Amino acid sequence: MQQLIRRILFALIALALAAYVVFFTLANHQLLDLDLLFIQLNQVPVELALILSFIAGGLSGIVAAFGWVMHYRKQLNKARIDLKRAGL
């Protein structure tokens, strides 16, 4: 039951966030100049800047989590080998 409530709450929060992003982009029609250190983008719509920032954040999160997951996977494999040696 708690799992269902959590899923419903998560879905409601995700829908509210998506609605906010849609209304934000509809209300703002300005153009931005973005300087991304290596690339300069001139006259970019706000929506595109927002989408690019979400994509960049998601990709950097995946890269950061990958190192963490690989570290713990290595520890798990080492523990399994130790259990096999112990005969358990």
Buried (B, 14 or more C-beta within 10 A) or exposed (E): EEEEEEEEEEEEEEEEEEEEBEEEBEEEEEEBEBEEEEEEEEEBBBBBBBEBEEEEEEEEEEEEEEEEEEEEEEEEEEEEEEEEEEEE
